[in-house]
Amino acid sequence: MTRLFLPAILIAISFSAQPVFAAEEYNEVPSGDKQYKNCKIYSMNKWEGGGESSPIPGQSKAEAFCTCLWNETPEDFSGGLAKFSESAMGVKVNAICERYSNWGY
């Protein structure tokens, strides 16, 4: 019984952490995407530390945060990504993207 319990716990932990680790497989944002560009500008002007390195190679915290937001928001979303992260509906996505970019931790 103990032998089965430990693997079950490890599997449960890996699934509970899935959003953060799945983020390393985010789709690349198309060059020139207006939502992404506006997100970076808004983020860099509103919050401190956006230019610092993120855990994602080659991306600043603002770039990683906005890449995450771009991928985590619904397909039909057309508003400001960073503003969405500040909304009541965007709280969960914001938490995922803050962890992903290591911004605020």
Protein Blocks (a to p, Z undefined) as FASTA:
>chain_A
ZZmmmmmmmmmmmmmmmmmmmmmmcccddehiaklmmmmmmmmmmpghklpccfbehiaf
klmmmmmmmmmpcfklcbdfklmmmmmklmmmmmmmmmmnopoZZ
